């Protein structure tokens, strides 16, 4: 059978691996000149940056992917310990966040008494929820709401309170200090949301980061994942056609007949898979009334990324590989960040310095600094002509807090605002991770991975089931493969 995949993000590449390993003819149409989607790489004057994701959890899903095609995982990974460093505004010293709970308790001995016991209790419950739902909900396809409700009914009733509480209320119930509450709710920002909006069920991410699998870096940078997969795909004869953007789908008798690219060329196949945003594709390409702009705008979307890539002369001792810089008004900041039309004056941001682990990512005696600041999507702040002002604000703040003149030592600099992210990666209104993960937008309530109208069109990636994050899109590729296998009787 002939398969056409639109987009070469990790979801599309993973599905191409699974299909090509079964001997199928697979072609990928990619808008850009290189593969990877948001899992990409930027090079400037000897500096190398991860464009988007900078670490991974649940790495056993990567092992499963390669195992499914009869191979050992070729990607060399190293576990992070400490996981990251957190700087709070007004505190002289940063906190190291350790998986080792004895070290974590020592780190916060002046803030949270009996921390190890509290964390173990909190993680035990989060772990139980994770294992009770992983196969029933996360790693399952749903043909409708009835099947979804049936699967949910199999989840132990003790987990029901998770559905009606926020992540913040969960950490507030378990910990006394504001610092610990903030740190244990930072994972909500990984989902492009805030802990005051994110359901308590996502405390399971605390379990995956601190107990179950941890966080891992890829030796040489995250783009190695893409490079290793591409080597295998090339050996299996998978064709990737670059500079090709799909603008239309031609239909016939309830099926997709062909894809039309920006040059008017037609691409035919037996089965089509979109690795773009599953909701926006239905609205913008297929013109489905249910997914037109006014409908999409009413959905819950994740925050947009504002990113700065800096090549800096000198070694900055006060930065680790992964760092968070937070203010002193967490609740107030979270309440306004989603819908503000002006730049935050004291932004919260994440800093990745992969040259701390891999010196080859920067010229000798230099650092590569990647800064990510979550900001409102383009529904709320469409004008980013003031982007330099926000970048300067962040760079000045970072310089003060790590006691280093970053601005005076910049060798190379690039900014990507939500407009850039939206145009580059076809992200709806610049939303960094697509649809948010509220209770009404997860499981069977998320855009399905099989089209409702065209029987040979499927969706893979962060915006369909099960959700966002590198391990989730790998799972997504397996779920789509299961559907295709069942629909077409493939072996």
N, C-alpha and C positions, 0 to 999 in steps of 0.2 A: 504493500500500500504506500501511497505517496502522501506525506505530511508536510504542511507548511506552518511554520511557527513565526508569529509576528513579534519581533523583539528578542534580544539576547541577554536579558537579565538572568539572574541565577535560576529563576523558575523555568524560563524557556530553555536554558542550557541543560538543566537537570532533566527535563522531559526529553530533550533531544538525545541525551545519553541513554535513557531508558528505551526509547523507541529504536535508536540505531543499533543497540545491543541485540535487539530482536530481528535485525536484518531489514528494517524498513527504510525506505527512501525518505530522507529528511532534509528540508531546506529551511534556513532561517533568513528572514528579511530584517535587516537592521538599519535603522535610520542614520546611524553615525558611521565613522570610519573604523571603529574598534568595538568589540563586544563588551558586555558586562552590565549595561544599564547603570543603576546607581552604585553598583559594586565596581567602581572604575578607578582609574589612575590618572594623575596629573603630573606631568614632568615640566620643570622650568629650571634651566641653567644649572643642572647638576642636582637639583632637589626633586625628590619623588614624594607624592602625597597620595593617600587614600582619599578618593573624592567623597565617599559616603561612609558605609559601615567600616568600623575600625577594630572590631573584636567580634567574637562569636560565642554563643552558649550552645548547649545540647549538641556537642560535636559528634555524638554517636549517630545523629541523623546524616551527617556527611559520610560516616563509615557505612551506613546502610545504603546510601546512594551508590557508592562505588562497589559495595558488596553485591548489589542488585545486578551489576553488569559483570560480575565475576572478577573484580579487581580489588586490590588492597588500596586504601586511601593513600594517594601519593603526596598529599600535602603535609608538610611538616609543621606541627603546631606546638605552642608552648603555653602552659597555663599561667595565668596572672595571679601573683600573690606578692604584695597586696593587690586587691582587685583594682583599686584606684585611690586617689588622694582627693580630699574635699577641703576647699578653702571657704570658710564662712567670713563674711564681712565683719570687721571689728575684732576678730580673733587673731592673735599674733601668730600662732602656729596652726598649720593644717592638720587634718586627721587622716591617718592611713586606715583604709577599710580592709580588714583581713577576713579571710575565710576561717582562719584559725581563731576560734572563739576565745581562747585564753588571751591571745594577743589583742583581740578586739576589746575584751573587757578591760585590759590594762590601758588601752588607748583612751577609753571613756570612763575611767575610774572616778574622775571628779564630776561626772555629769549624770551617770546612770548606774546606781548601785545594783549589784546582783545581775549584771547584764547578761552573762553567759546563760544563766537559767532562763531568763526571759526570752532570749533569742531562740534557745532550743525549743521552748514551748511554742513560740510563734512559728518557727520553721516546721515543727512536727505537724501542726495543723495544716499549714500551707502544703506540705509534702503529701499528706493524706488526700487533700483535695486534688492535687496534681495527678496522683496515681489512680484516683477513683474516676477521673474524667478524661485522662489522656487517650485511651483507646475508644471510650464510648462517645466522646464529643469531638476531641481535637483531630483524631486520626480516622475520621469517618465521613463518608459521603451521605448526603441526605436528599431524598427525592421529594420531600415535602415537609410541611410543618408537623403532620401527624407522626411521621417517623422520628423527627427531631424531638417531639414531646415524649415519644416512647423511650428514646434513648436517655433523655433527661430524667425520666421516671426511674431509671435504673441507678442513678447516682444517689448514694446514701443521703437520707433526709437531713442528716446533721450539717450538711453543707448549705442548706437553703439560706441561712442568714447571710452568707457571702453575696447572694444575689441582690440583697436589699441594702447593703452597706457600701460606702465608698472605701477606697484604699486608705484614705486618711483616717477615717473613723476606726479602721482596723488597727493601724499602727498607734493611734491615740489610745486605744483600749489596752494595748500591750506595753507601751513604753511611756515613761514620764517626762523625759527631757525632749525639748524641741529639736535639738541636734539629731538625736537618734530617730525621732519621728521623720524628720526631713530626709535623712540618709536612706531609711528603709522605704521611703516613698519615691525616691529618685527614679526607680524603674518605670514609673508612670510616664516620665519624660521620654524614655526609650520608645514608648508607644505613641509619642507625639501628643500627649494629653497632660493633664495635671492630676494629682492624687485626689483632688476634691471632685473630679468628674469621673475618674476611672473606677469601675466596680472593684470591690474587695477581692473578687476571684483572682485578680492579677497579683495578689500577694504570692501566688505560686511562682512568680518570677524571682522573688527573693529566695525561694527554695532552690530554684535552678542555679542561681548565681552563687549562693553561699553553701550549699550542701550537695546538691544533686550532681552537678557537672562543672560549675564554675564558669569563668570567662577565659577565653583563649585568644591568643594572637597568632597570626600566621607568619611564619618565619620569612622575612623579606617583604612583608606587606600583604594586605588582604587580596590584592589583585592576583596573587599567585594562584588563588582558587580558580579564577577565570582562565588563567594561562594553562593550568594543568588540565582542566576540562577541555579546553580548545585543542590541546595536543591529541587527546583521545578522540574527539569528534572528527578531527582531520584524518586520523588513521582509519576511522570507520566510514569515511566518505561523505560526511555531512557537509553540505555546501552552505556557506554564509555569504549572503549578498549584501554588501554595505551600501551606504548612501541611498537607501531605499525605504521610503516612508509610505505606509498604506493609508490611503485616503478614502477608499470606498470598498464595499463588499457587494458583489453581484450575486443575486439570488435566483434560484430556479426550483420550483416544486418543493418548497420547504427545506431546501438545502442551500449552503453557500456554494456557488459555482466557481467563483474566482475572486481574487483580490486585485484591486487597481492601485498602482503606486502613483507618486506625484508626477511622474513623467507620462502617465497614461498607459503604461505597460500592464498587461494582464498576467496574473499568476494563478495557475490552476493546480488543484490537488484533490485527493479524496477526502482528507480531513484537515481542518484548519484550527489552529490554537492561537489565541491572543495572549501575549505576555504583557499587554498594556493594562491600564486601570480598567477593571471589569465593569465598573459602573459608567465611567466616562466613555468607554468604547461603545457601549450600548447606546449612549446618548449622542455622542458626537459623530460616530461613524455609521451606526445602524439607524440613527434617528428614531429611536424608540420613545414614544410619548412618556412612558413611566420614568425615563431617565433624561428628559429635557432639562435645560439649564435651571429653570426655576425649581424643579423637583430636586435636582442634585444640590442646589444651594441650601435647601432645607435639611439635608442630611448632615450628620456629624462628621467633620473631617479633622484629621490630625493637623497639628501645627506645621507651619512652613519652615524650611531651613534657611538661615542666613549664615553663610560660611565664608571664612577668610583663610587663605592659604599663604603663609609667610615663610620665606627663607630668610633666616636670621643669622648674622655673624656672631660667633661666640657660643660658649656652652652655658646653659642656664641651669644652675644647680638646683633651684627650687621647684623644678618641674619633673614629674614622673612621665611614664608612657601615657597614662590616662589620668585626667584631672578634672574636677568640677569646681567652678567658682560661683558661689551663691551670695545673695544679699542677706539682709537681716529682717525682711518682711515677706516671708514665704507665702503666707495666705493672701496678702494684698497683691503680691506680684502675680500669683496664680489666677486670681479673680479677674485681672485686667488683661493678661497676656493674650487671651484668645481673640478679643474683639477690639483691641486698641488700634486707632488709626495713626498713632504717633509712636516714634521710637522710644523704647524703655530707657529711662535715664540711668538706671542702675541694673543693667541686664544680667541675667543668669546665663552662664554659658559653659560649654565643655571644651576642653583643650586636649588634643592628642599630639604627642611628640614621638613618632615612631623611631626617630633617630636615636632615642634613648636606648632602644633595644637593638636596632639595626643601623649602625653608623653609615652603611652604604646608601641610606636614604637622603643623605646630605653631604656636601663637600666637607673635607676635614676642618674641624674647628667651628662647625656650624650646626644649626638645628632646623628641622622642618616642623613648623607649627601649624596645625590644622585646628581652627576654632569653629565651633558650631553653636549658634544662638537660636533657639526656637522662637519664632515670631508669628504674628497672625497671618493667615493665608490671604489671598488676593481678594476675597470677598469683603474683607474689612480694611485692608490697607493695599489698594491697588497701585499706589504711587510710591516708587522707591528711588526717586531722584535724590533723596537725602541719605542714600546708603553710605556715602563716605563719612557722614557725621556719626552714624552708628558704629562703623568700623573704627573710627578714631577713638570714640568713647570706650569701646571694648579694649583696644590696644593700650590706651592710656591706663585703664583700670588694671589690666593684666600686668603691665610694667611695674606699677606701684606694688602690687600684691606679691610679685616674685622678686622685687628689688633688682630689676634689670631694665636698662634702657632699650626696650625692644624697638620702638619707633626709630631711634637713632642708628639702629644696626640692621635695618631691613635691606636685604639684597634683592629679593623678588616678592611680589605681592599680587594676589588675585582675589577678587570678591565675587561671590555668587549670591544674588538676592533671590527672593521667591519668584520673581519674573524669569530670571535665568533658569532656575530649577524647573519651572513649569514648561518653558519652551524646550529646554534641552532634553528632558526626560518624559515629556507629555504628562506631567502631573496636573491633575485637575485643580485649578486656581492656586497652583504652587504648593499644594498640600504634600508634605514630605513623605508620608507613609500611607497616603490614601485615606480611605474611610476609617473612622475611629472605631474603638472596640467596646462601645457601650452595649448594654444587654440587648438592645434592639438591633444591633448590627454585628452579631456574632452567630456562629453556627449556621443553621438554615436560614437565618434572617440576613446573612451577608449575601452579596451578589453571587449567584451559583456558578460553579465551575463548568456547567453545561448550559448552552444557550437555550432559552425558553421557546424559541421559534425555529431556528435552524439546527437540524438534528446532527449535523457534522461540524459544528462550531463549539469549541471549548475554551476555557479560560484558566490560566495558571499564573501564580504570583501572589504578591502581598495583598491585593485588593479583593481576592476571592477567599474561599475557605482554605485553610483554617485562619489565616491572618498574616500579620506583618512580622518581619524578622527573618534572618537568614535560615534558621532551622525550619521555620514555618513554611517558607516558600519551597524548601526541599520536600517537606511533607506534602505540600500542594501538588508538586509534580507527581508524587506517588498516587495521590487521590485521582488526579486526571488520568494517569496511566491505567488505574483500576477501572475507571469509567469506560475508556476507549476499549480496553480488553474485553469488558463485558458486552459493550455495544456491538463490537465487530467480531467477537469470538476469536480474538487473537490468543496465541499461545505465549 
